[in-house]
């Protein structure tokens, strides 16, 4: 499976870890499941390594959640929810046991992306339909440090869009002292495209959106956890950069006006935490 794959970094790396004075911390994680050695880059000619890369892709965390970008064609961003009391990405590698959740206060992998782009993930829009990031020339995953925080990134090369190949980067940046994550999508050749993003939801969840925000709160269908809890997923965006939000059967989506780069901000929350632990609190936070 790995004959056509090479690593830009093969040795274990020190933890990308940043801390502001009294603020949130950030950290990253990226590794092959076969050896569990942390690296800062994986370059693969085989574009789908979902089952072979740890926690299925590149991941970054702050004090309130961790976000991972799937190493496949989905362009999806998934969420690991936390209480805000500890850094967990390197400790539990996204999958704590039920015992660790109960006795150590570990968070939970309960956000179900399904067939959507999840919380702020990226696809393209060709004018009539969604175009998944099917990479025909391989894919690169990266993690690392930025000033005052950390990032995770996934690049899809050779995505066919309106008859021509484009290279698309999805980058998630987290800063110390903030629970908000920035999602940056870029067509690396500078070509203007239409990006599709948004926040997914499931039946029974509270869904609200306005001209510059999306708020979703509720229980996701049981997938990994035996005792799913209520979760929040939210997004802020600049209205002049996007068409009006649209509610579909499984997500509130926004489609960008033609651009080579867009930015949104995403927030995750959980009943496990003290600040945004109800639907009312979360929706009020997103409205502001």
C-alpha positions as CSV (number, residue, x, y, z in Angstrom):
1,X,0.0,0.0,0.0
2,X,2.9,2.4,0.7
3,X,5.2,1.6,-2.3
4,X,4.1,4.8,-4.0
5,X,4.2,6.9,-0.9
6,X,7.0,8.9,0.6
7,X,7.3,11.0,3.7
8,X,8.7,14.4,3.7
9,X,9.6,13.9,7.4
10,X,10.2,10.4,8.7
11,X,11.5,11.0,12.2
12,X,9.4,11.6,15.3
13,X,9.0,15.3,15.9
14,X,8.6,17.4,19.0
15,X,5.0,18.3,20.0
16,X,3.8,21.4,18.2
17,X,2.7,23.2,21.3
18,X,2.0,26.8,22.0
19,X,0.7,28.6,25.1
20,X,-0.3,32.2,25.7
21,X,-0.2,33.8,29.1
22,X,-3.3,32.2,30.8
23,X,-4.9,31.4,27.5
24,X,-5.8,28.4,25.5
25,X,-3.2,26.0,24.2
26,X,-2.8,24.5,20.8
27,X,-1.3,21.3,19.5
28,X,-1.2,19.1,16.4
29,X,-1.0,15.4,15.4
30,X,-0.2,13.6,12.2
31,X,1.1,10.0,11.9
32,X,0.9,6.7,10.1
33,X,-1.0,4.1,12.1
34,X,1.6,1.5,11.2
35,X,4.4,3.2,13.3
36,X,2.7,6.0,15.3
37,X,5.6,8.3,14.8
38,X,4.5,12.0,14.7
39,X,5.6,13.8,11.5
40,X,4.9,17.3,10.2
41,X,4.1,16.2,6.6
42,X,2.9,13.3,4.6
43,X,3.0,13.4,0.8
44,X,1.1,10.7,-0.9
45,X,0.7,9.8,-4.6
46,X,-2.3,7.7,-3.5
47,X,-4.8,10.4,-2.7
48,X,-6.9,8.4,-0.2
49,X,-5.1,7.3,2.9
50,X,-8.1,7.6,5.3
51,X,-7.6,4.1,6.8
52,X,-3.8,4.3,7.1
53,X,-3.2,7.7,8.7
54,X,-3.8,8.2,12.4
55,X,-7.2,9.7,13.2
56,X,-7.8,9.6,9.4
57,X,-6.0,12.8,8.7
58,X,-4.2,15.9,9.9
59,X,-5.5,17.3,13.3
60,X,-5.1,20.4,15.4
61,X,-6.6,21.3,18.8
62,X,-7.2,24.2,21.1
63,X,-8.5,24.0,24.7
64,X,-12.1,23.4,23.6
65,X,-12.0,21.0,20.7
66,X,-9.9,19.3,18.1
67,X,-10.5,19.4,14.4
68,X,-9.3,16.9,11.8
69,X,-9.2,17.1,8.0
70,X,-9.9,13.8,6.4
71,X,-7.3,12.3,4.1
72,X,-9.7,11.4,1.4
73,X,-11.8,13.1,-1.3
74,X,-14.5,14.4,1.0
75,X,-12.9,17.7,2.0
76,X,-14.6,17.2,5.4
77,X,-13.6,18.6,8.8
78,X,-14.6,16.6,11.8
79,X,-14.8,17.5,15.5
80,X,-13.5,16.0,18.8
81,X,-15.4,17.8,21.6
82,X,-13.8,18.5,25.0
83,X,-14.5,19.9,28.4
84,X,-11.8,22.6,28.1
85,X,-9.9,21.3,31.1
86,X,-6.9,19.6,29.3
87,X,-5.0,19.1,26.1
88,X,-6.0,15.7,24.6
89,X,-5.0,15.2,21.0
90,X,-1.6,13.7,21.7
91,X,-2.9,11.9,24.8
92,X,-5.8,10.0,23.4
93,X,-5.2,10.3,19.6
94,X,-8.9,11.1,19.1
95,X,-10.2,7.8,20.5
96,X,-10.4,7.8,24.3
97,X,-12.1,4.7,25.9
98,X,-15.4,5.0,27.8
99,X,-13.3,4.5,31.0
100,X,-11.1,7.4,30.1
101,X,-14.1,9.6,29.4
102,X,-15.6,8.7,32.8
103,X,-12.5,8.7,35.0
104,X,-10.2,11.2,33.3
105,X,-12.7,13.7,31.8
106,X,-11.6,12.8,28.3
107,X,-13.6,14.3,25.4
108,X,-15.6,12.5,22.7
109,X,-15.6,11.7,19.1
110,X,-19.4,12.1,18.6
111,X,-19.7,14.6,15.7
112,X,-20.9,12.6,12.7
113,X,-19.9,14.2,9.4
114,X,-21.6,11.6,7.1
115,X,-21.4,12.5,3.4
116,X,-21.1,16.2,4.1
117,X,-18.1,18.5,4.5
118,X,-18.8,18.6,8.2
119,X,-17.9,21.7,10.2
120,X,-16.5,24.2,7.7
121,X,-15.0,21.6,5.4
122,X,-14.5,22.4,1.7
123,X,-15.8,21.3,-1.7
124,X,-16.2,23.2,-5.0
125,X,-19.3,24.3,-6.8
126,X,-19.5,24.2,-10.6
127,X,-22.6,26.4,-10.9
128,X,-25.1,23.5,-10.7
129,X,-23.7,20.9,-8.3
130,X,-21.1,20.1,-5.6
131,X,-17.6,18.9,-6.8
132,X,-15.8,16.8,-4.2
133,X,-12.0,17.3,-3.9
134,X,-11.1,14.1,-5.9
135,X,-7.3,14.4,-6.2
136,X,-6.0,12.9,-9.4
137,X,-2.3,13.8,-8.6
138,X,-2.0,12.9,-5.0
139,X,-2.5,14.6,-1.7
140,X,-0.4,16.3,1.0
141,X,-1.1,16.6,4.7
142,X,0.7,19.0,7.0
143,X,0.7,20.2,10.5
144,X,2.9,22.8,12.3
145,X,3.2,26.0,14.3
146,X,2.2,29.5,13.4
147,X,2.7,32.7,15.5
148,X,0.7,32.2,18.6
149,X,-0.8,28.8,17.6
150,X,-0.9,25.8,15.4
151,X,-2.3,24.6,12.0
152,X,-3.4,21.5,10.1
153,X,-3.6,21.5,6.3
154,X,-4.7,19.2,3.5
155,X,-3.9,19.8,-0.2
156,X,-5.6,18.0,-3.0
157,X,-3.7,18.1,-6.4
158,X,-5.4,17.8,-9.8
159,X,-9.0,18.2,-8.8
160,X,-11.0,18.4,-12.0
161,X,-13.2,21.5,-12.0
162,X,-15.0,22.7,-15.1
163,X,-12.8,20.6,-17.3
164,X,-9.5,21.7,-15.9
165,X,-7.3,20.5,-12.9
166,X,-7.0,22.7,-9.8
167,X,-5.0,22.3,-6.6
168,X,-7.0,23.1,-3.5
169,X,-5.7,23.6,0.1
170,X,-7.8,23.3,3.2
171,X,-6.0,24.9,6.2
172,X,-7.3,25.1,9.8
173,X,-5.5,27.6,12.1
174,X,-6.0,27.8,15.9
175,X,-4.6,30.6,18.1
176,X,-3.9,30.6,21.8
177,X,-6.4,32.4,23.9
178,X,-9.3,31.7,21.5
179,X,-11.8,28.9,21.0
180,X,-12.4,30.0,17.4
181,X,-10.7,28.3,14.5
182,X,-10.0,29.9,11.1
183,X,-10.6,27.8,8.0
184,X,-8.8,29.0,4.8
185,X,-9.5,27.4,1.4
186,X,-7.1,28.3,-1.4
187,X,-6.8,27.4,-5.1
188,X,-3.0,27.3,-5.2
189,X,-2.7,28.4,-8.8
190,X,-4.6,31.6,-8.2
191,X,-7.6,30.5,-10.3
192,X,-11.0,31.8,-9.2
193,X,-13.4,29.1,-8.3
194,X,-16.5,28.8,-6.2
195,X,-16.0,27.1,-2.9
196,X,-18.8,25.2,-1.0
197,X,-18.7,25.1,2.7
198,X,-21.1,25.2,5.7
199,X,-22.2,23.2,8.8
200,X,-23.9,19.9,8.7
201,X,-26.8,18.8,10.9
202,X,-29.0,15.7,11.7
203,X,-32.7,15.3,12.4
204,X,-33.9,16.8,15.6
205,X,-31.0,19.3,15.9
206,X,-31.6,23.1,16.5
207,X,-30.6,24.9,13.3
208,X,-30.3,28.6,13.0
209,X,-28.6,30.9,10.5
210,X,-28.4,34.5,9.4
211,X,-26.6,36.7,7.0
212,X,-23.2,36.1,8.5
213,X,-23.5,33.0,10.8
214,X,-24.7,29.4,11.1
215,X,-25.5,27.7,14.4
216,X,-26.4,24.0,14.9
217,X,-26.9,22.2,18.2
218,X,-28.0,18.7,19.1
219,X,-27.2,15.1,19.4
220,X,-25.5,13.4,16.5
221,X,-26.4,9.8,15.7
222,X,-24.5,7.3,17.7
223,X,-21.3,6.3,15.8
224,X,-18.3,5.8,18.1
225,X,-19.6,6.7,21.5
226,X,-22.0,4.6,23.4
227,X,-23.5,7.7,25.1
228,X,-23.8,10.5,22.6
229,X,-24.0,14.0,24.1
230,X,-25.3,17.3,22.7
231,X,-22.8,19.2,20.6
232,X,-22.6,22.6,18.9
233,X,-21.2,23.5,15.5
234,X,-21.1,27.1,14.3
235,X,-19.6,29.3,11.5
236,X,-19.1,33.0,10.9
237,X,-18.5,34.2,7.3
238,X,-18.4,37.5,5.4
239,X,-21.7,38.0,3.6
240,X,-20.1,39.9,0.7
241,X,-17.9,36.9,-0.1
242,X,-20.7,34.3,-0.3
243,X,-24.2,33.8,-1.7
244,X,-27.0,33.6,0.9
245,X,-27.0,30.6,3.1
246,X,-29.1,27.7,2.0
247,X,-30.6,24.9,4.2
248,X,-30.4,21.5,2.5
249,X,-31.5,18.1,3.9
250,X,-28.3,17.7,5.9
251,X,-26.4,21.0,6.1
252,X,-26.6,24.7,6.0
253,X,-24.3,25.5,3.1
254,X,-22.8,28.6,1.7
255,X,-21.3,29.0,-1.8
256,X,-18.6,31.6,-2.4
257,X,-18.5,34.1,-5.1
258,X,-15.7,33.4,-7.5
259,X,-12.4,33.6,-5.6
260,X,-9.0,32.0,-5.3
261,X,-9.1,32.2,-1.5
262,X,-11.8,32.3,1.2
263,X,-11.8,32.4,5.0
264,X,-14.4,31.4,7.5
265,X,-14.4,31.0,11.3
266,X,-15.7,27.9,13.0
267,X,-16.6,27.1,16.6
268,X,-17.4,23.8,18.3
269,X,-19.0,23.3,21.7
270,X,-20.3,20.6,24.0
271,X,-22.4,20.0,27.1
272,X,-19.2,18.7,28.6
273,X,-17.9,22.3,29.0
274,X,-18.9,25.2,31.3
275,X,-19.3,28.0,28.8
276,X,-21.4,27.1,25.8
277,X,-23.2,24.0,27.1
278,X,-26.8,24.6,25.9
279,X,-28.5,25.3,22.6
280,X,-29.5,28.7,23.9
281,X,-26.0,29.8,25.0
282,X,-24.4,28.5,21.8
283,X,-26.9,30.2,19.5
284,X,-26.6,33.5,21.4
285,X,-22.8,33.3,21.1
286,X,-23.0,32.7,17.3
287,X,-25.5,35.5,16.8
288,X,-23.2,38.1,18.3
